[in-house]
Amino acid sequence: MIAHRLFTLLFCALPFTANAHEYWIEPLSYQVAAGDRVQAHFKNGEEFKGNSQSFFDRSSIRFDIIIDGTPFPVSPRAGDSPALDIALPLKDKLISVVHETTTSTVTYRDWEKFQKFVAHKDFTNAEVDHIAAGWSQEKFREIYSRHIKSLIAIGSGAGTDSGAGLKTEFVALTNPYEEGFAGTMAVMLYLDGAPRPDAQVEVFARAPDDSVTITLHRTNAEGKAEIPVSPGYEYLFDAVVLHPAADATTEENAIVWQTYWAALTFAVPQ
């Protein structure tokens, strides 16, 4: 039993190198009564289904809860799962849970895999730029990091989301837990603190029966997206940035690309 526990902790600590996988915060409950514990897992997977990841300092740069615009650091123990498990002396507040990971690496040994990834994430010039730079198509690497948020309501969930200062992030302009929410989730997408216009937003919607639908949307010229959402559903918004890596070379196995992944999760009450 001890050996099985140790294997589980080590497995959860391993970085997932299939970088087309999403990474998000998944609360055990998106709506928490005042006085109840706030709990959430880190999740890695595809199509809004995945494995829970334990908390480890070496893979985390930042882990905060933001209340009324003020960040409060969260300090789990190594191996904690759920990664977030705290009691907050609050009532009727919207809180934002924020997590930023360290940088991980993925190796491409198959050019077609890279082609599928950049097509999926709407990087229309990536193949041409890669070839023009003379980078290897046989074996090359990408580094990536995750910049993720989740909106949780304590009591009525009154309040607004705010920027967390992440490299890239979603900031909710509407509160899905607010009485009178009209069914359209408005968000701003930022990169380095500036709005990111005409960017693809991939939306994963999980229905009450656990089925998941996926749709693609875009931010407008001001970096804003307005996306229709439904009562009783959980949502994952995902957006990715791709840049040439610093000091990229034409050598085989060189790091030539860097991606930054933004994610936002929330639920819409019935």
TAMO-V378377 format. One line per field, one symbol per residue. phi: phi as a letter, one per 40 degrees, with the letter a starting at -180 (. if undefined). psi: psi as a letter, one per 40 degrees, with the letter a starting at -180 (. if undefined). A space follows every 10 residues. Layout:
BEGIN
phi->???
psi->???
END
This chain:
BEGIN
phi->.ccccccccc cccccccccc ccbacbccac bbcdgcccba bcbbibfgba ccbccadcbb caabbbbfgb cbcbbccdgc accbabbbcb afbcbbcbab cccbbbbcbb dcccdccccc cgccbccccc cccgccbcaa bbbaabbbba bbcbgcgchb cacbgcdaac bccbbccccg dcgbcbbbbb bfgbdbcfbc bcbbbbcdcg cbbbbbbbcc ccgbbbbcbb dgbbbbcbab bbbdccgcbc ccgccbbbbb bbabbabbcc
psi->dddddddddd ddehihegee iihihhidhe hhiheiihii ihihaiffha ihhihhdeeh dhhihhhfeh hhihgiiheh hidhgihhgi ifihihhhhh iihiiihheh dddddddddd efgdeddddd ddeeihedhi iiiiiigiii hhhhbefiai iiiefidiih hheiheehhe heehhhiihi hfeiihifih hhhhhhidee ihihihiiia eeeihhhhii ieiiihhhii hhihiifiie iieiheihih hiihiiihi.
END
